[in-house]
Amino acid sequence: MLQIETVKNFKSTFTDANGCEVNIYASINDVPHGEWASCVKPDNLFLSENYLKTVEASQLPGLQTRYAVIKYHSDSKAVLYFQIVNLSDKGLGGILNLDEYGGLASSLSSRINDLLFSPGGDKTSYLMVCGNLLVSGNHGIAASDKYAFAKALQCITALKKIIGQSLGSDARLVAFMAKDFYEDENVQAAPILKKDYFLLNTDPEMIFTVNPEWNSFEDYLAALSSKYRIRANNAKSKLGTVEIKNLSLDDIIEKEQELFLLNDQVIRKAPVKLVRLSSSYFTNLKRNFGVNYNIKAFFLEGKMIAFTSALWNEQHYEAHYIGIDYAYNSEYSLYQNILYSYINDAILSRATKLFYGRTALEIKSTVGAKPYQLYCYFRFANRVINTLARPLVSSTGPQNWISRDPFKK
């Protein structure tokens, strides 16, 4: 039986049946010093306090956050990160489609979609996520050991209820998602979460393994088969007079709106976006991560026509948001060159893995990325909708695609 105590300033505490104390906060700045970091490994970029503060400071449209710390005998054992999306927020620009998570929106009837996602009515509709909608991978739970990880999973339903109440009486929580667990994590997650949530058939995450013997992009090219080496050289030759430049903090501040608009072209072209960036997101990342965050811009006669952005540490190189002016994409092979640019930079940074995300699967496989399955769990708050949608959503999987291997045999 849970004992719940409501605390001021959107903080709450409860104790579970095993005597674990669970504290909930509205801001990462409210979490007592050391409690969060003690559960998060140094290489976990997207659960680091630095990154979470960046997200808060950037004030993304329609996005709220909550943080939970599980303690046992006064020691922090696990932390959970929640994002709450206002589905009716005008700042989302009407981009509200869950195709990335198994064709969810396209599987539902228009009537169910209207009930869930249409603005208006007496209450504001919210989606709650344990995890991070800005990036693929499990960035929702970190724990000191497997026991603490299981405890965090077991607390999700209670946390969902309390966090939902913190949204106010005019809020309507329409759905909940716990994302994205890798194979080894899902061994623990599945038995716990499948009792209350159903599994979405999601696209895999594309991850490129950097050969430690490579010291340059030329080493990567030498490892490709003739067909794919020719393809890479042809794509690079199409850039012609396009100039590529690393942007400083001052450059990013000056071009903040251009970066936002170029990224918005990519977001608007994609069928899936539950969150949109704010114009300050890139600037805040550069301020907070310095040399470990980079924006590389593509200029044609002084006009920015594309950019890459990346965040990294010694183990993890994240291809983190791009921008493309699609009027120039085909002529200059911009997207293909963006993929190669990331490989070049991952090699130079000495990272072991390049994380490409879960879009454009086949083309990413042509440069050497491999698919890694992610497991995502979902539930509608409305039991009738949940019953109607479950068989449709669970049976709808990722689009068919062919995985390529560009390397010499």
Contacts in CASP RR format, 6 or more apart in sequence:
PFRMAT RR
TARGET T0000
AUTHOR 0000-0000-0000
METHOD contacts of the structure
MODEL  1
MLQIETVKNFKSTFTDANGCEVNIYASINDVPHGEWASCVKPDNLFLSEN
YLKTVEASQLPGLQTRYAVIKYHSDSKAVLYFQIVNLSDKGLGGILNLDE
YGGLASSLSSRINDLLFSPGGDKTSYLMVCGNLLVSGNHGIAASDKYAFA
KALQCITALKKIIGQSLGSDARLVAFMAKDFYEDENVQAAPILKKDYFLL
NTDPEMIFTVNPEWNSFEDYLAALSSKYRIRANNAKSKLGTVEIKNLSLD
DIIEKEQELFLLNDQVIRKAPVKLVRLSSSYFTNLKRNFGVNYNIKAFFL
EGKMIAFTSALWNEQHYEAHYIGIDYAYNSEYSLYQNILYSYINDAILSR
ATKLFYGRTALEIKSTVGAKPYQLYCYFRFANRVINTLARPLVSSTGPQN
WISRDPFKK
1 17 0 8 1.000
2 14 0 8 1.000
2 15 0 8 1.000
2 16 0 8 1.000
2 17 0 8 1.000
2 158 0 8 1.000
3 14 0 8 1.000
3 15 0 8 1.000
4 12 0 8 1.000
4 13 0 8 1.000
4 14 0 8 1.000
4 162 0 8 1.000
5 12 0 8 1.000
5 13 0 8 1.000
5 14 0 8 1.000
6 12 0 8 1.000
7 13 0 8 1.000
9 26 0 8 1.000
9 30 0 8 1.000
10 25 0 8 1.000
10 26 0 8 1.000
10 166 0 8 1.000
11 23 0 8 1.000
11 24 0 8 1.000
11 25 0 8 1.000
11 26 0 8 1.000
11 30 0 8 1.000
12 23 0 8 1.000
12 24 0 8 1.000
12 162 0 8 1.000
12 166 0 8 1.000
13 21 0 8 1.000
13 22 0 8 1.000
13 23 0 8 1.000
13 24 0 8 1.000
14 21 0 8 1.000
14 22 0 8 1.000
14 158 0 8 1.000
14 162 0 8 1.000
15 21 0 8 1.000
15 22 0 8 1.000
16 22 0 8 1.000
16 151 0 8 1.000
16 154 0 8 1.000
16 155 0 8 1.000
16 158 0 8 1.000
18 151 0 8 1.000
19 72 0 8 1.000
20 70 0 8 1.000
20 71 0 8 1.000
20 72 0 8 1.000
20 77 0 8 1.000
20 151 0 8 1.000
20 155 0 8 1.000
21 70 0 8 1.000
21 71 0 8 1.000
21 72 0 8 1.000
22 68 0 8 1.000
22 69 0 8 1.000
22 70 0 8 1.000
22 71 0 8 1.000
22 155 0 8 1.000
22 158 0 8 1.000
22 159 0 8 1.000
23 68 0 8 1.000
23 69 0 8 1.000
23 71 0 8 1.000
24 66 0 8 1.000
24 67 0 8 1.000
24 68 0 8 1.000
24 159 0 8 1.000
24 162 0 8 1.000
24 163 0 8 1.000
24 166 0 8 1.000
25 31 0 8 1.000
25 66 0 8 1.000
25 67 0 8 1.000
25 68 0 8 1.000
25 69 0 8 1.000
26 64 0 8 1.000
26 65 0 8 1.000
26 66 0 8 1.000
26 67 0 8 1.000
26 166 0 8 1.000
27 56 0 8 1.000
27 65 0 8 1.000
27 67 0 8 1.000
28 36 0 8 1.000
28 49 0 8 1.000
28 52 0 8 1.000
28 53 0 8 1.000
28 56 0 8 1.000
28 65 0 8 1.000
28 67 0 8 1.000
29 53 0 8 1.000
29 56 0 8 1.000
30 67 0 8 1.000
31 49 0 8 1.000
31 67 0 8 1.000
31 69 0 8 1.000
34 76 0 8 1.000
35 69 0 8 1.000
35 71 0 8 1.000
35 76 0 8 1.000
35 79 0 8 1.000
36 49 0 8 1.000
36 67 0 8 1.000
36 69 0 8 1.000
36 76 0 8 1.000
36 79 0 8 1.000
37 48 0 8 1.000
37 49 0 8 1.000
38 75 0 8 1.000
38 76 0 8 1.000
38 144 0 8 1.000
39 69 0 8 1.000
39 76 0 8 1.000
39 77 0 8 1.000
39 78 0 8 1.000
39 79 0 8 1.000
39 142 0 8 1.000
39 143 0 8 1.000
39 144 0 8 1.000
39 148 0 8 1.000
40 47 0 8 1.000
40 48 0 8 1.000
40 49 0 8 1.000
40 79 0 8 1.000
40 142 0 8 1.000
41 142 0 8 1.000
42 313 0 8 1.000
43 313 0 8 1.000
43 314 0 8 1.000
43 315 0 8 1.000
43 316 0 8 1.000
44 139 0 8 1.000
44 142 0 8 1.000
45 51 0 8 1.000
45 311 0 8 1.000
45 312 0 8 1.000
45 313 0 8 1.000
45 316 0 8 1.000
45 318 0 8 1.000
46 132 0 8 1.000
46 134 0 8 1.000
46 135 0 8 1.000
46 139 0 8 1.000
46 318 0 8 1.000
47 79 0 8 1.000
47 81 0 8 1.000
47 139 0 8 1.000
47 140 0 8 1.000
47 142 0 8 1.000
50 288 0 8 1.000
50 289 0 8 1.000
51 288 0 8 1.000
51 289 0 8 1.000
51 311 0 8 1.000
52 65 0 8 1.000
52 67 0 8 1.000
52 81 0 8 1.000
53 288 0 8 1.000
54 281 0 8 1.000
54 284 0 8 1.000
54 285 0 8 1.000
54 288 0 8 1.000
54 289 0 8 1.000
55 63 0 8 1.000
55 65 0 8 1.000
55 134 0 8 1.000
55 281 0 8 1.000
56 65 0 8 1.000
57 280 0 8 1.000
57 284 0 8 1.000
58 277 0 8 1.000
58 278 0 8 1.000
58 280 0 8 1.000
58 281 0 8 1.000
58 284 0 8 1.000
59 278 0 8 1.000
59 280 0 8 1.000
60 275 0 8 1.000
60 276 0 8 1.000
60 277 0 8 1.000
60 278 0 8 1.000
60 281 0 8 1.000
61 89 0 8 1.000
61 90 0 8 1.000
61 91 0 8 1.000
61 92 0 8 1.000
61 93 0 8 1.000
61 275 0 8 1.000
61 276 0 8 1.000
61 278 0 8 1.000
62 85 0 8 1.000
62 86 0 8 1.000
62 89 0 8 1.000
62 91 0 8 1.000
62 92 0 8 1.000
63 83 0 8 1.000
63 84 0 8 1.000
63 85 0 8 1.000
63 86 0 8 1.000
63 275 0 8 1.000
64 83 0 8 1.000
64 84 0 8 1.000
64 86 0 8 1.000
64 167 0 8 1.000
65 81 0 8 1.000
65 82 0 8 1.000
65 83 0 8 1.000
65 84 0 8 1.000
66 81 0 8 1.000
66 82 0 8 1.000
66 84 0 8 1.000
66 159 0 8 1.000
66 163 0 8 1.000
66 166 0 8 1.000
67 79 0 8 1.000
67 80 0 8 1.000
67 81 0 8 1.000
67 82 0 8 1.000
68 79 0 8 1.000
68 80 0 8 1.000
68 82 0 8 1.000
68 155 0 8 1.000
68 159 0 8 1.000
69 76 0 8 1.000
69 78 0 8 1.000
69 79 0 8 1.000
70 76 0 8 1.000
70 77 0 8 1.000
70 78 0 8 1.000
70 79 0 8 1.000
70 80 0 8 1.000
70 148 0 8 1.000
70 151 0 8 1.000
70 152 0 8 1.000
70 155 0 8 1.000
71 77 0 8 1.000
72 148 0 8 1.000
76 144 0 8 1.000
77 143 0 8 1.000
77 144 0 8 1.000
77 145 0 8 1.000
77 148 0 8 1.000
77 151 0 8 1.000
78 141 0 8 1.000
78 142 0 8 1.000
78 143 0 8 1.000
78 144 0 8 1.000
78 148 0 8 1.000
78 149 0 8 1.000
78 151 0 8 1.000
78 152 0 8 1.000
79 141 0 8 1.000
79 142 0 8 1.000
79 143 0 8 1.000
79 152 0 8 1.000
80 130 0 8 1.000
80 140 0 8 1.000
80 141 0 8 1.000
80 152 0 8 1.000
80 155 0 8 1.000
80 156 0 8 1.000
80 159 0 8 1.000
81 130 0 8 1.000
81 131 0 8 1.000
81 132 0 8 1.000
81 139 0 8 1.000
81 140 0 8 1.000
81 141 0 8 1.000
82 128 0 8 1.000
82 129 0 8 1.000
82 130 0 8 1.000
82 131 0 8 1.000
82 140 0 8 1.000
82 159 0 8 1.000
82 163 0 8 1.000
83 128 0 8 1.000
83 129 0 8 1.000
83 131 0 8 1.000
83 132 0 8 1.000
83 133 0 8 1.000
83 275 0 8 1.000
84 126 0 8 1.000
84 127 0 8 1.000
84 128 0 8 1.000
84 129 0 8 1.000
84 163 0 8 1.000
84 164 0 8 1.000
84 167 0 8 1.000
85 92 0 8 1.000
85 126 0 8 1.000
85 127 0 8 1.000
85 128 0 8 1.000
85 129 0 8 1.000
85 133 0 8 1.000
85 274 0 8 1.000
85 275 0 8 1.000
86 92 0 8 1.000
86 124 0 8 1.000
86 125 0 8 1.000
86 126 0 8 1.000
87 96 0 8 1.000
87 116 0 8 1.000
87 117 0 8 1.000
87 125 0 8 1.000
87 126 0 8 1.000
87 127 0 8 1.000
87 174 0 8 1.000
88 117 0 8 1.000
88 118 0 8 1.000
88 119 0 8 1.000
88 120 0 8 1.000
88 124 0 8 1.000
88 125 0 8 1.000
90 119 0 8 1.000
91 276 0 8 1.000
92 273 0 8 1.000
92 274 0 8 1.000
92 275 0 8 1.000
92 276 0 8 1.000
93 276 0 8 1.000
95 267 0 8 1.000
95 268 0 8 1.000
95 273 0 8 1.000
95 276 0 8 1.000
96 105 0 8 1.000
96 117 0 8 1.000
96 273 0 8 1.000
96 274 0 8 1.000
97 105 0 8 1.000
97 106 0 8 1.000
97 271 0 8 1.000
97 272 0 8 1.000
97 273 0 8 1.000
98 104 0 8 1.000
98 105 0 8 1.000
98 272 0 8 1.000
98 274 0 8 1.000
99 105 0 8 1.000
99 106 0 8 1.000
99 271 0 8 1.000
99 272 0 8 1.000
100 202 0 8 1.000
100 203 0 8 1.000
100 270 0 8 1.000
100 271 0 8 1.000
100 272 0 8 1.000
100 358 0 8 1.000
100 359 0 8 1.000
101 177 0 8 1.000
101 179 0 8 1.000
101 200 0 8 1.000
101 202 0 8 1.000
101 272 0 8 1.000
101 376 0 8 1.000
101 378 0 8 1.000
102 200 0 8 1.000
102 201 0 8 1.000
102 202 0 8 1.000
102 203 0 8 1.000
102 393 0 8 1.000
102 396 0 8 1.000
102 397 0 8 1.000
102 398 0 8 1.000
103 393 0 8 1.000
103 396 0 8 1.000
103 397 0 8 1.000
104 200 0 8 1.000
104 378 0 8 1.000
104 389 0 8 1.000
104 393 0 8 1.000
104 396 0 8 1.000
105 113 0 8 1.000
106 396 0 8 1.000
107 389 0 8 1.000
107 392 0 8 1.000
107 393 0 8 1.000
107 396 0 8 1.000
108 116 0 8 1.000
108 389 0 8 1.000
108 392 0 8 1.000
108 393 0 8 1.000
112 385 0 8 1.000
112 388 0 8 1.000
112 389 0 8 1.000
115 382 0 8 1.000
115 385 0 8 1.000
116 125 0 8 1.000
116 174 0 8 1.000
116 175 0 8 1.000
116 380 0 8 1.000
116 385 0 8 1.000
117 125 0 8 1.000
117 174 0 8 1.000
122 170 0 8 1.000
123 170 0 8 1.000
123 171 0 8 1.000
123 172 0 8 1.000
124 170 0 8 1.000
124 171 0 8 1.000
124 172 0 8 1.000
125 172 0 8 1.000
125 174 0 8 1.000
126 164 0 8 1.000
126 167 0 8 1.000
126 171 0 8 1.000
126 172 0 8 1.000
126 173 0 8 1.000
126 174 0 8 1.000
127 173 0 8 1.000
127 174 0 8 1.000
127 175 0 8 1.000
127 176 0 8 1.000
127 177 0 8 1.000
127 274 0 8 1.000
128 160 0 8 1.000
128 163 0 8 1.000
128 164 0 8 1.000
128 173 0 8 1.000
128 175 0 8 1.000
128 176 0 8 1.000
128 177 0 8 1.000
129 176 0 8 1.000
129 177 0 8 1.000
129 178 0 8 1.000
129 179 0 8 1.000
130 140 0 8 1.000
130 141 0 8 1.000
130 156 0 8 1.000
130 159 0 8 1.000
130 176 0 8 1.000
130 177 0 8 1.000
130 178 0 8 1.000
130 179 0 8 1.000
131 138 0 8 1.000
131 139 0 8 1.000
131 140 0 8 1.000
131 141 0 8 1.000
131 178 0 8 1.000
131 179 0 8 1.000
131 180 0 8 1.000
132 139 0 8 1.000
132 140 0 8 1.000
133 179 0 8 1.000
133 274 0 8 1.000
133 275 0 8 1.000
134 275 0 8 1.000
134 277 0 8 1.000
135 318 0 8 1.000
135 320 0 8 1.000
135 357 0 8 1.000
136 180 0 8 1.000
136 205 0 8 1.000
136 355 0 8 1.000
136 357 0 8 1.000
136 358 0 8 1.000
136 374 0 8 1.000
137 179 0 8 1.000
137 180 0 8 1.000
137 182 0 8 1.000
137 205 0 8 1.000
137 374 0 8 1.000
138 179 0 8 1.000
138 180 0 8 1.000
138 181 0 8 1.000
138 182 0 8 1.000
138 185 0 8 1.000
138 374 0 8 1.000
140 179 0 8 1.000
141 149 0 8 1.000
141 152 0 8 1.000
141 153 0 8 1.000
143 149 0 8 1.000
143 151 0 8 1.000
143 152 0 8 1.000
146 188 0 8 1.000
149 185 0 8 1.000
149 188 0 8 1.000
150 188 0 8 1.000
150 192 0 8 1.000
153 188 0 8 1.000
153 189 0 8 1.000
153 192 0 8 1.000
153 193 0 8 1.000
154 192 0 8 1.000
156 178 0 8 1.000
156 193 0 8 1.000
157 196 0 8 1.000
160 173 0 8 1.000
160 176 0 8 1.000
164 171 0 8 1.000
164 173 0 8 1.000
167 173 0 8 1.000
172 381 0 8 1.000
173 381 0 8 1.000
174 380 0 8 1.000
174 381 0 8 1.000
174 382 0 8 1.000
175 378 0 8 1.000
175 379 0 8 1.000
175 380 0 8 1.000
175 381 0 8 1.000
176 197 0 8 1.000
176 378 0 8 1.000
176 379 0 8 1.000
176 381 0 8 1.000
177 200 0 8 1.000
177 376 0 8 1.000
177 377 0 8 1.000
177 378 0 8 1.000
178 189 0 8 1.000
178 193 0 8 1.000
178 197 0 8 1.000
178 376 0 8 1.000
178 377 0 8 1.000
178 378 0 8 1.000
179 374 0 8 1.000
179 376 0 8 1.000
179 377 0 8 1.000
180 202 0 8 1.000
180 205 0 8 1.000
180 374 0 8 1.000
180 375 0 8 1.000
180 376 0 8 1.000
181 189 0 8 1.000
181 374 0 8 1.000
181 375 0 8 1.000
181 376 0 8 1.000
182 372 0 8 1.000
182 373 0 8 1.000
182 374 0 8 1.000
182 375 0 8 1.000
183 372 0 8 1.000
183 373 0 8 1.000
183 375 0 8 1.000
185 375 0 8 1.000
186 375 0 8 1.000
189 375 0 8 1.000
189 377 0 8 1.000
190 199 0 8 1.000
190 375 0 8 1.000
193 377 0 8 1.000
194 377 0 8 1.000
196 379 0 8 1.000
197 377 0 8 1.000
197 378 0 8 1.000
197 379 0 8 1.000
198 377 0 8 1.000
198 378 0 8 1.000
198 379 0 8 1.000
198 390 0 8 1.000
198 393 0 8 1.000
198 394 0 8 1.000
199 375 0 8 1.000
199 376 0 8 1.000
199 377 0 8 1.000
199 378 0 8 1.000
199 394 0 8 1.000
200 376 0 8 1.000
200 377 0 8 1.000
200 378 0 8 1.000
200 393 0 8 1.000
200 394 0 8 1.000
201 393 0 8 1.000
201 394 0 8 1.000
201 395 0 8 1.000
201 396 0 8 1.000
201 397 0 8 1.000
201 398 0 8 1.000
202 358 0 8 1.000
202 374 0 8 1.000
202 375 0 8 1.000
202 376 0 8 1.000
202 397 0 8 1.000
202 398 0 8 1.000
203 358 0 8 1.000
203 359 0 8 1.000
203 361 0 8 1.000
203 398 0 8 1.000
203 399 0 8 1.000
204 358 0 8 1.000
204 361 0 8 1.000
204 371 0 8 1.000
204 372 0 8 1.000
204 373 0 8 1.000
204 374 0 8 1.000
204 398 0 8 1.000
205 355 0 8 1.000
205 356 0 8 1.000
205 357 0 8 1.000
205 358 0 8 1.000
205 371 0 8 1.000
205 372 0 8 1.000
205 374 0 8 1.000
206 355 0 8 1.000
206 356 0 8 1.000
206 357 0 8 1.000
206 358 0 8 1.000
206 360 0 8 1.000
206 361 0 8 1.000
206 364 0 8 1.000
206 365 0 8 1.000
206 369 0 8 1.000
206 370 0 8 1.000
206 371 0 8 1.000
206 372 0 8 1.000
207 353 0 8 1.000
207 354 0 8 1.000
207 355 0 8 1.000
207 356 0 8 1.000
207 369 0 8 1.000
207 370 0 8 1.000
207 372 0 8 1.000
208 342 0 8 1.000
208 343 0 8 1.000
208 346 0 8 1.000
208 353 0 8 1.000
208 354 0 8 1.000
208 355 0 8 1.000
208 356 0 8 1.000
208 364 0 8 1.000
208 367 0 8 1.000
208 368 0 8 1.000
208 369 0 8 1.000
208 370 0 8 1.000
209 352 0 8 1.000
209 353 0 8 1.000
209 354 0 8 1.000
209 370 0 8 1.000
210 317 0 8 1.000
210 343 0 8 1.000
210 346 0 8 1.000
210 347 0 8 1.000
210 351 0 8 1.000
210 352 0 8 1.000
210 353 0 8 1.000
210 354 0 8 1.000
211 219 0 8 1.000
211 220 0 8 1.000
211 223 0 8 1.000
212 352 0 8 1.000
213 219 0 8 1.000
214 220 0 8 1.000
214 223 0 8 1.000
214 347 0 8 1.000
215 347 0 8 1.000
216 344 0 8 1.000
216 347 0 8 1.000
216 348 0 8 1.000
217 340 0 8 1.000
217 343 0 8 1.000
217 344 0 8 1.000
217 347 0 8 1.000
219 347 0 8 1.000
220 343 0 8 1.000
220 344 0 8 1.000
220 347 0 8 1.000
221 229 0 8 1.000
221 232 0 8 1.000
221 233 0 8 1.000
222 229 0 8 1.000
223 407 0 8 1.000
223 408 0 8 1.000
224 232 0 8 1.000
224 406 0 8 1.000
224 407 0 8 1.000
224 408 0 8 1.000
225 406 0 8 1.000
225 407 0 8 1.000
225 408 0 8 1.000
225 409 0 8 1.000
227 406 0 8 1.000
228 366 0 8 1.000
228 367 0 8 1.000
228 406 0 8 1.000
228 407 0 8 1.000
231 366 0 8 1.000
232 340 0 8 1.000
232 367 0 8 1.000
234 333 0 8 1.000
235 333 0 8 1.000
235 336 0 8 1.000
235 337 0 8 1.000
235 340 0 8 1.000
236 337 0 8 1.000
236 340 0 8 1.000
238 331 0 8 1.000
238 332 0 8 1.000
238 333 0 8 1.000
238 337 0 8 1.000
239 298 0 8 1.000
239 332 0 8 1.000
239 333 0 8 1.000
239 337 0 8 1.000
240 332 0 8 1.000
241 300 0 8 1.000
241 301 0 8 1.000
242 298 0 8 1.000
242 299 0 8 1.000
242 300 0 8 1.000
242 305 0 8 1.000
242 332 0 8 1.000
243 298 0 8 1.000
243 299 0 8 1.000
243 300 0 8 1.000
243 302 0 8 1.000
244 296 0 8 1.000
244 297 0 8 1.000
244 298 0 8 1.000
244 299 0 8 1.000
244 341 0 8 1.000
245 251 0 8 1.000
245 296 0 8 1.000
245 297 0 8 1.000
245 299 0 8 1.000
246 294 0 8 1.000
246 295 0 8 1.000
246 296 0 8 1.000
246 297 0 8 1.000
247 255 0 8 1.000
247 294 0 8 1.000
247 295 0 8 1.000
247 296 0 8 1.000
247 297 0 8 1.000
247 307 0 8 1.000
249 283 0 8 1.000
249 286 0 8 1.000
249 287 0 8 1.000
249 290 0 8 1.000
251 295 0 8 1.000
251 297 0 8 1.000
252 259 0 8 1.000
252 282 0 8 1.000
252 283 0 8 1.000
252 286 0 8 1.000
252 295 0 8 1.000
253 283 0 8 1.000
255 297 0 8 1.000
255 304 0 8 1.000
256 279 0 8 1.000
256 280 0 8 1.000
256 282 0 8 1.000
256 283 0 8 1.000
257 279 0 8 1.000
258 304 0 8 1.000
259 279 0 8 1.000
259 282 0 8 1.000
259 295 0 8 1.000
259 304 0 8 1.000
259 307 0 8 1.000
259 323 0 8 1.000
260 277 0 8 1.000
260 278 0 8 1.000
260 279 0 8 1.000
260 282 0 8 1.000
262 304 0 8 1.000
262 305 0 8 1.000
262 306 0 8 1.000
262 307 0 8 1.000
262 323 0 8 1.000
262 324 0 8 1.000
262 325 0 8 1.000
263 277 0 8 1.000
263 307 0 8 1.000
263 321 0 8 1.000
263 322 0 8 1.000
263 323 0 8 1.000
264 276 0 8 1.000
265 323 0 8 1.000
265 324 0 8 1.000
265 325 0 8 1.000
265 326 0 8 1.000
266 321 0 8 1.000
266 322 0 8 1.000
266 323 0 8 1.000
266 324 0 8 1.000
267 273 0 8 1.000
267 276 0 8 1.000
267 277 0 8 1.000
269 326 0 8 1.000
270 359 0 8 1.000
277 321 0 8 1.000
282 295 0 8 1.000
282 309 0 8 1.000
282 321 0 8 1.000
285 293 0 8 1.000
285 309 0 8 1.000
285 311 0 8 1.000
285 320 0 8 1.000
286 293 0 8 1.000
286 295 0 8 1.000
289 311 0 8 1.000
292 311 0 8 1.000
292 312 0 8 1.000
292 313 0 8 1.000
293 309 0 8 1.000
293 310 0 8 1.000
293 311 0 8 1.000
294 309 0 8 1.000
294 310 0 8 1.000
294 345 0 8 1.000
295 307 0 8 1.000
295 308 0 8 1.000
295 309 0 8 1.000
296 307 0 8 1.000
296 308 0 8 1.000
296 309 0 8 1.000
296 310 0 8 1.000
296 341 0 8 1.000
296 345 0 8 1.000
297 304 0 8 1.000
297 306 0 8 1.000
297 307 0 8 1.000
298 304 0 8 1.000
298 305 0 8 1.000
298 306 0 8 1.000
298 307 0 8 1.000
298 332 0 8 1.000
298 334 0 8 1.000
298 337 0 8 1.000
299 305 0 8 1.000
300 328 0 8 1.000
300 332 0 8 1.000
304 325 0 8 1.000
305 324 0 8 1.000
305 325 0 8 1.000
305 328 0 8 1.000
305 332 0 8 1.000
305 334 0 8 1.000
306 322 0 8 1.000
306 323 0 8 1.000
306 324 0 8 1.000
306 325 0 8 1.000
306 328 0 8 1.000
306 329 0 8 1.000
306 334 0 8 1.000
306 338 0 8 1.000
307 322 0 8 1.000
307 323 0 8 1.000
308 319 0 8 1.000
308 322 0 8 1.000
308 323 0 8 1.000
308 338 0 8 1.000
308 341 0 8 1.000
308 342 0 8 1.000
308 345 0 8 1.000
309 320 0 8 1.000
309 321 0 8 1.000
309 322 0 8 1.000
310 317 0 8 1.000
310 318 0 8 1.000
310 319 0 8 1.000
310 320 0 8 1.000
310 342 0 8 1.000
310 345 0 8 1.000
310 346 0 8 1.000
311 318 0 8 1.000
311 320 0 8 1.000
312 318 0 8 1.000
312 346 0 8 1.000
312 349 0 8 1.000
312 351 0 8 1.000
313 351 0 8 1.000
314 350 0 8 1.000
314 351 0 8 1.000
314 352 0 8 1.000
315 351 0 8 1.000
315 352 0 8 1.000
315 353 0 8 1.000
316 351 0 8 1.000
316 353 0 8 1.000
316 355 0 8 1.000
317 342 0 8 1.000
317 345 0 8 1.000
317 346 0 8 1.000
317 349 0 8 1.000
317 351 0 8 1.000
317 353 0 8 1.000
317 354 0 8 1.000
317 355 0 8 1.000
318 355 0 8 1.000
319 342 0 8 1.000
319 354 0 8 1.000
319 355 0 8 1.000
319 356 0 8 1.000
319 357 0 8 1.000
322 338 0 8 1.000
324 334 0 8 1.000
324 335 0 8 1.000
324 338 0 8 1.000
325 334 0 8 1.000
328 334 0 8 1.000
329 335 0 8 1.000
335 360 0 8 1.000
335 363 0 8 1.000
336 363 0 8 1.000
336 367 0 8 1.000
339 356 0 8 1.000
339 363 0 8 1.000
339 364 0 8 1.000
339 367 0 8 1.000
340 367 0 8 1.000
342 354 0 8 1.000
342 356 0 8 1.000
343 354 0 8 1.000
343 367 0 8 1.000
346 354 0 8 1.000
354 369 0 8 1.000
356 364 0 8 1.000
356 369 0 8 1.000
358 374 0 8 1.000
361 371 0 8 1.000
361 398 0 8 1.000
361 401 0 8 1.000
361 403 0 8 1.000
362 401 0 8 1.000
362 402 0 8 1.000
362 403 0 8 1.000
362 404 0 8 1.000
365 371 0 8 1.000
365 401 0 8 1.000
365 402 0 8 1.000
365 403 0 8 1.000
365 404 0 8 1.000
365 405 0 8 1.000
366 404 0 8 1.000
366 406 0 8 1.000
367 406 0 8 1.000
368 404 0 8 1.000
368 405 0 8 1.000
368 406 0 8 1.000
368 407 0 8 1.000
370 403 0 8 1.000
371 403 0 8 1.000
378 393 0 8 1.000
379 386 0 8 1.000
380 386 0 8 1.000
380 389 0 8 1.000
END
